[in-house]
């Protein structure tokens, strides 16, 4: 048993594991506060999050020891399986005004979360195998099409934040694969005026297009961001979040002492707005500490990507780093009011099983790459 455990954990990045465990433990403390366990509420969510993390460690270990080169030979079946899950959730999914979860007994799984790591895997394999073709238009359109299908299925649920992550992952991996700056320039030439038009159209009393192509809640979220004074009720969530973070000042009000949190003024405090709990109860220093540890996780993934033994592994680790960085940026951007309101979890801290499992599998893949890179230093030595 000892030798088996030694083999499993040998050459792992223990700093990365430690950072993830620290974030998860702190997240459970914040979830306890967000769910008011100090006021007599049950520990159900805290216990569930602990079980999600404990089982996530098992998934991380499994991902760290599998031969992902073997799985990479079956990218088409994996891609079709991914699409099948996204279609199934549209047919039989559950959720409040959405179809995002599949109920399996007592568990509810969110396929859009697992789609993130699956797309990192598939795109990394395709781009590493055809790196010399990344600037050929037919291949570039193929890659964009591969990403567009699950993205559109996720938007149909609707789950805008998860779709944004898939788009971000695709852009990051294309950039790493050597996408010509001409393409990037051309996209910016189109995207910047389009963004300005969106902001202008939303701000109009009688919008020309956007209110007809966006769902009402999506349009209202953009409107609340562009012009909060138009309808203060649309800006309620963000306003309370900013107030909570501001009230924490430098050192915070203390654990279970956040007034807005404890009086239930914060929306979804255990999930999308958990960073507001951090700001109110642990202050600016607590926010910096959390962001620092998350940045360290991203940094370690990048270091492992740089030292990876092959292009496929490099893209895998870099894709994971990009996923964590983008989700952190969007989550913090939403709760601080610099981005429109869209629900996205803060990695390892927000409540949620599918999110935790996806993140832990991603860390396991990075550990797998780390172990292989360490071994490669001694290859050829008798």
C-alpha positions in Angstrom: 0.0 0.0 0.0 2.8 2.4 0.9 4.6 1.8 -2.4 1.4 2.3 -4.3 0.7 5.6 -2.6 4.4 6.6 -3.1 4.0 5.9 -6.8 0.8 7.9 -7.1 2.1 11.0 -5.3 5.7 10.9 -6.6 6.8 13.9 -8.5 3.5 15.8 -7.9 3.5 19.5 -7.5 2.7 19.7 -3.8 2.6 23.5 -3.8 -0.2 23.3 -6.3 -2.1 20.7 -4.2 -1.6 22.7 -1.1 -3.0 25.9 -2.7 -6.0 24.0 -4.0 -6.7 22.5 -0.5 -6.3 25.9 1.1 -8.8 27.5 -1.3 -11.3 24.6 -0.8 -11.1 24.8 3.0 -11.5 28.6 3.0 -14.4 28.2 0.6 -16.2 25.9 3.1 -15.7 28.5 5.8 -17.3 31.2 3.5 -20.1 28.8 2.5 -20.8 28.3 6.2 -21.1 32.0 6.7 -23.2 32.5 3.5 -25.7 29.9 4.6 -25.9 31.3 8.1 -24.8 28.3 10.1 -24.1 30.7 13.0 -27.8 31.6 13.1 -29.0 28.1 13.5 -29.2 27.0 9.8 -28.1 23.5 8.9 -24.6 22.5 7.8 -26.0 20.7 4.7 -24.3 22.8 2.1 -21.0 22.8 4.0 -21.1 19.0 4.4 -22.0 18.6 0.7 -19.1 20.8 -0.3 -16.8 18.8 1.8 -18.0 15.6 0.1 -17.6 17.2 -3.3 -14.0 18.1 -2.4 -13.2 14.8 -0.9 -14.6 12.9 -3.9 -12.8 15.5 -6.1 -9.5 14.5 -4.6 -10.2 10.9 -5.8 -11.0 12.3 -9.3 -7.8 14.4 -9.2 -5.7 11.3 -8.3 -7.4 9.3 -11.1 -6.7 12.0 -13.6 -3.1 12.2 -12.4 -2.4 8.5 -13.2 -4.3 7.8 -16.3 -2.6 7.6 -19.7 -4.1 10.7 -21.3 -2.3 9.9 -24.5 -4.5 6.8 -24.8 -7.6 8.9 -24.3 -6.4 11.4 -26.9 -6.8 8.7 -29.6 -10.6 8.9 -29.1 -11.2 12.6 -29.4 -14.2 12.0 -31.8 -16.1 9.7 -29.4 -15.3 12.0 -26.5 -16.6 15.0 -28.5 -19.8 13.2 -29.4 -20.3 12.1 -25.8 -19.9 15.8 -24.8 -22.5 16.8 -27.3 -24.9 14.0 -26.2 -24.7 15.3 -22.6 -25.5 18.8 -23.7 -28.4 17.6 -25.8 -29.8 15.4 -23.0 -29.8 18.3 -20.6 -31.9 20.3 -23.0 -34.4 17.5 -23.2 -34.7 16.4 -19.6 -32.7 19.0 -17.7 -33.9 20.7 -14.6 -33.4 24.2 -13.1 -35.3 27.4 -12.4 -36.2 28.8 -15.8 -33.3 26.9 -17.2 -32.2 23.4 -18.3 -28.7 23.2 -16.9 -28.7 20.1 -14.6 -29.3 16.4 -15.1 -30.7 14.7 -12.0 -29.1 11.3 -11.3 -30.7 10.0 -8.1 -29.7 12.4 -5.3 -27.0 14.0 -7.5 -27.5 16.8 -10.0 -24.7 17.1 -12.7 -24.1 20.2 -14.8 -22.8 19.0 -18.2 -21.6 22.5 -19.2 -19.0 22.4 -16.4 -17.5 19.1 -17.6 -17.7 20.5 -21.2 -14.9 22.9 -20.3 -12.3 20.3 -19.5 -13.4 18.1 -22.4 -13.0 21.0 -24.8 -9.6 21.8 -23.4 -8.6 18.2 -24.0 -10.0 18.0 -27.6 -8.8 21.4 -28.8 -5.3 20.7 -27.3 -5.1 17.4 -29.2 -6.3 18.9 -32.5 -4.1 21.9 -32.3 -1.0 20.0 -31.3 -1.4 17.5 -34.1 -2.0 20.2 -36.7 0.0 23.1 -35.4 1.4 23.9 -38.8 -2.1 24.3 -40.2 -3.5 26.7 -37.6 -3.3 29.7 -40.0 -5.0 27.9 -42.8 -8.6 29.1 -43.1 -10.2 25.7 -43.6 -8.6 24.3 -40.5 -9.2 27.5 -38.5 -12.9 27.4 -39.5 -12.9 23.7 -38.5 -11.6 24.5 -35.0 -14.1 27.4 -34.6 -16.9 25.1 -35.7 -15.8 22.4 -33.2 -16.1 25.0 -30.5 -19.2 26.6 -31.8 -21.5 23.6 -31.6 -21.2 23.0 -27.8 -21.1 26.7 -27.2 -24.5 27.2 -28.9 -25.9 24.2 -27.1 -24.8 25.7 -23.8 -26.3 29.1 -24.8 -29.6 27.3 -25.4 -29.8 26.2 -21.8 -29.1 29.2 -21.2 -25.7 29.3 -19.5 -23.9 32.3 -20.9 -21.0 32.2 -18.4 -20.1 28.6 -19.3 -20.3 29.5 -23.0 -18.0 32.4 -22.4 -15.5 30.1 -20.8 -15.5 27.8 -23.9 -14.9 30.8 -26.2 -12.1 32.0 -23.9 -10.4 28.6 -23.9 -10.6 28.4 -27.7 -9.1 31.8 -28.1 -6.3 31.1 -25.6 -5.3 27.8 -27.3 -5.4 29.3 -30.8 -3.1 32.1 -29.6 -0.7 29.6 -28.1 -0.8 27.5 -31.3 0.6 30.5 -33.2 -2.5 32.2 -34.7 -1.3 34.9 -37.0 -1.7 38.4 -35.6 -3.5 39.4 -38.8 -6.5 37.3 -37.8 -6.4 38.8 -34.3 -6.3 42.3 -35.8 -9.2 41.6 -38.1 -11.3 40.2 -35.3 -10.7 43.3 -33.2 -11.6 45.5 -36.2 -15.0 43.8 -36.2 -15.5 43.2 -32.5 -14.7 46.7 -31.1 -17.3 48.5 -33.3 -19.8 45.7 -32.6 -19.3 46.0 -28.8 -19.8 49.8 -29.1 -23.0 49.2 -31.1 -24.2 46.8 -28.4 -23.6 49.3 -25.6 -25.3 52.1 -27.7 -28.3 50.0 -28.7 -28.9 48.8 -25.1 -28.8 52.3 -23.8 -31.6 53.5 -26.2 -35.1 53.9 -25.0 -36.2 51.8 -28.1 -33.4 49.4 -29.0 -33.1 48.5 -32.6 -31.9 44.8 -32.4 -30.7 43.5 -29.1 -34.0 43.3 -27.3 -35.2 41.1 -30.1 -32.2 38.6 -30.2 -31.4 38.4 -26.5 -33.5 36.8 -23.8 -35.1 39.4 -21.5 -32.9 38.5 -18.5 -29.8 38.8 -20.7 -30.8 42.1 -22.1 -31.7 43.4 -18.6 -28.3 42.4 -17.2 -26.5 44.4 -20.0 -28.9 47.3 -19.5 -28.2 47.3 -15.7 -24.5 47.5 -16.5 -24.7 50.2 -19.1 -27.3 52.4 -17.3 -28.1 51.4 -13.7 -30.3 54.5 -13.2 -32.8 53.3 -15.9 -34.1 50.6 -13.6 -32.4 50.4 -10.2 -34.1 47.0 -9.5 -32.0 45.4 -12.3 -28.8 46.7 -10.6 -29.8 45.4 -7.1 -27.5 42.4 -7.0 -24.4 44.2 -8.1 -25.2 47.2 -5.8 -25.5 45.0 -2.7 -22.4 43.1 -3.7 -20.3 46.3 -4.0 -21.7 47.6 -0.7 -20.7 44.4 1.0 -17.2 44.5 -0.3 -16.8 48.2 0.5 -18.1 47.8 4.0 -15.3 45.3 4.7 -12.7 48.0 4.3 -9.1 46.9 5.0 -9.5 44.0 7.4 -13.2 43.1 7.2 -15.9 42.8 9.8 -14.9 39.3 10.9 -16.2 35.8 10.2 -20.1 35.7 10.5 -20.0 39.5 11.2 -20.9 40.7 7.6 -24.1 42.6 8.0 -25.4 42.4 4.5 -24.5 38.8 4.3 -26.0 37.8 7.6 -29.2 39.8 6.8 -29.5 37.9 3.5 -29.1 41.0 1.3 -26.5 39.3 -0.9 -27.8 37.2 -3.9 -26.4 33.7 -4.2 -23.8 34.3 -1.5 -22.6 30.7 -1.5 -22.0 30.6 -5.2 -21.8 33.4 -7.8 -21.3 36.2 -5.2 -19.2 34.4 -2.6 -16.3 36.9 -3.2 -18.7 39.5 -1.7 -18.7 37.5 1.5 -14.9 37.4 1.4 -14.8 41.2 1.0 -17.3 42.0 3.7 -16.0 39.6 6.4 -12.2 39.5 5.6 -11.8 42.9 3.9 -9.4 44.1 1.3 -6.5 42.0 2.7 -8.7 38.9 2.6 -9.6 39.6 -1.1 -6.0 40.1 -2.0 -5.0 36.8 -0.2 -7.7 34.8 -2.1 -6.7 36.3 -5.4 -3.1 35.7 -4.6 -3.6 32.0 -4.0 -5.7 31.7 -7.2 -3.0 33.6 -9.1 -0.5 31.1 -7.6 -2.6 28.2 -8.9 -2.6 29.7 -12.4 1.1 30.4 -12.1 2.0 26.8 -11.2 -0.1 25.5 -14.1 1.8 27.8 -16.5 5.2 26.7 -15.0 4.2 23.1 -15.6 3.0 23.9 -19.1 6.4 25.5 -19.9 8.2 22.4 -18.7 5.9 19.9 -20.4 7.6 17.3 -22.6 5.3 17.7 -25.7 3.0 20.3 -27.3 -0.2 18.4 -26.4 0.7 18.5 -22.7 1.7 22.1 -22.9 -1.6 23.1 -24.4 -3.5 21.0 -21.8 -1.8 22.7 -18.8 -2.1 26.1 -20.4 -5.7 25.6 -21.2 -6.4 24.7 -17.5 -4.5 27.8 -16.4 -6.5 29.9 -18.9 -9.8 28.4 -17.6 -9.0 29.3 -14.0 -7.8 32.8 -14.8 -10.8 33.6 -16.9 -13.3 32.3 -14.4 -11.6 34.3 -11.6 -11.5 37.5 -13.7 -15.2 37.2 -14.6 -16.4 36.3 -11.1 -14.6 39.1 -9.4 -15.5 41.5 -12.3 -19.2 40.8 -11.8 -19.2 41.2 -8.0 -17.2 44.4 -8.2 -19.4 45.9 -11.0 -16.8 46.1 -13.7 -18.6 43.5 -15.8 -22.2 42.8 -16.5 -23.9 40.4 -14.2 -23.5 36.8 -15.3 -23.4 33.8 -12.9 -20.0 32.1 -12.8 -18.3 30.3 -9.9 -15.1 31.2 -8.2 -12.7 28.2 -8.7 -12.5 25.9 -5.6 -14.4 28.4 -3.4 -17.9 28.7 -4.7 -20.5 26.0 -3.8 -21.1 23.3 -6.4 -20.3 19.7 -7.1 -19.9 19.8 -10.9 -17.7 22.9 -10.7 -15.5 21.3 -8.0 -15.2 18.0 -9.8 -14.3 19.7 -13.1 -11.6 21.8 -11.3 -10.2 18.9 -9.5 -10.0 16.8 -12.7 -8.2 19.7 -14.4 -5.7 19.9 -11.5 -5.2 16.1 -11.8 -4.4 16.4 -15.5 -1.9 19.2 -14.7 -0.3 16.9 -12.0 -0.1 14.1 -14.6 1.8 16.4 -16.9 4.1 17.5 -14.0 4.9 13.8 -13.2 5.7 13.0 -16.8 7.9 16.1 -17.1 9.8 15.1 -13.9 10.4 11.6 -15.2 11.7 12.9 -18.6 14.7 14.3 -16.8 16.0 10.8 -16.1 15.0 9.2 -19.4 18.0 7.4 -21.0 19.8 7.1 -17.7 20.7 3.5 -16.9 
